[in-house]
Amino acid sequence: MTESVGQPAYQLVAADLRQKIASAEFPVGSAIPSTAALTETYGVSVTVVRAAITQLRADGLLIGRPGKGVFVRSTPATVAERAISV
């Protein structure tokens, strides 16, 4: 993963995952890769991956299901539309 000056690693991971959700590489309802797979893919620590997932959950894009995994809940565009209509 290419480091962006002044941007925490978890934000870079979150931004890439957000883009993959927006492009339907990870469609709504699908599971995202495991924490272990994401640490390997991005070359970061488990802490960084967990922080990125926490951010995307707070943004309304992901939802965790205990014992099942983390799933795509919504696209960035849908979240933005909901925010505008409120």
C-alpha positions as CSV (number, residue, x, y, z in Angstrom):
1,M,0.0,0.0,0.0
2,T,1.3,3.4,-0.9
3,E,1.6,5.7,2.1
4,S,0.0,9.1,1.8
5,V,1.8,11.8,3.7
6,G,0.0,12.8,6.9
7,Q,-2.9,10.4,6.5
8,P,-3.2,7.5,9.0
9,A,-2.9,4.0,7.5
10,Y,-6.4,3.0,8.7
11,Q,-7.9,5.9,6.7
12,L,-6.1,4.7,3.5
13,V,-7.4,1.2,4.0
14,A,-10.9,2.5,4.7
15,A,-10.8,4.7,1.6
16,D,-9.8,1.7,-0.6
17,L,-12.5,-0.5,0.9
18,R,-15.0,2.4,0.4
19,Q,-14.0,2.5,-3.3
20,K,-14.4,-1.2,-3.7
21,I,-17.9,-1.0,-2.1
22,A,-18.8,1.9,-4.4
23,S,-17.6,0.0,-7.5
24,A,-19.5,-3.1,-6.4
25,E,-16.3,-5.2,-6.1
26,F,-17.9,-5.8,-2.7
27,P,-21.6,-5.6,-3.4
28,V,-24.3,-4.9,-0.7
29,G,-24.9,-8.1,1.2
30,S,-21.5,-9.6,0.5
31,A,-18.9,-10.4,3.2
32,I,-15.6,-8.4,3.1
33,P,-12.4,-10.4,3.4
34,S,-11.3,-11.6,6.8
35,T,-9.1,-9.4,9.0
36,A,-6.2,-11.7,8.3
37,A,-6.7,-11.5,4.6
38,L,-7.0,-7.7,4.8
39,T,-3.8,-7.4,6.8
40,E,-2.0,-9.4,4.2
41,T,-3.5,-7.5,1.3
42,Y,-2.7,-4.1,2.6
43,G,0.5,-5.0,4.5
44,V,-0.7,-3.4,7.7
45,S,-1.4,-4.6,11.3
46,V,-4.6,-6.1,12.6
47,T,-5.1,-2.8,14.6
48,V,-5.1,-0.8,11.4
49,V,-7.6,-3.1,9.7
50,R,-9.9,-3.1,12.7
51,A,-9.8,0.8,12.9
52,A,-10.7,0.9,9.1
53,I,-13.6,-1.4,9.6
54,T,-14.7,0.5,12.7
55,Q,-14.7,3.7,10.6
56,L,-16.7,2.1,7.8
57,R,-19.2,0.7,10.3
58,A,-19.6,4.1,11.8
59,D,-20.2,5.5,8.3
60,G,-23.0,3.0,7.8
61,L,-21.3,1.0,5.1
62,L,-20.5,-2.2,7.0
63,I,-22.3,-4.3,9.6
64,G,-20.8,-7.0,11.8
65,R,-22.6,-10.2,12.4
66,P,-21.0,-12.1,15.4
67,G,-19.7,-15.5,14.3
68,K,-20.4,-14.8,10.7
69,G,-18.2,-11.9,9.6
70,V,-18.5,-8.3,8.4
71,F,-20.8,-7.5,5.6
72,V,-21.5,-4.6,3.2
73,R,-24.6,-2.9,4.5
74,S,-24.8,0.0,2.0
75,T,-23.0,1.9,-0.7
76,P,-21.4,5.3,-0.2
77,A,-24.0,6.8,-2.6
78,T,-26.9,5.4,-0.6
79,V,-25.5,6.7,2.7
80,A,-25.1,10.1,1.1
81,E,-28.6,10.1,-0.2
82,R,-30.0,9.2,3.2
83,A,-28.0,12.0,4.8
84,I,-29.4,14.5,2.3
85,S,-33.0,13.4,2.7
86,V,-32.9,13.7,6.5
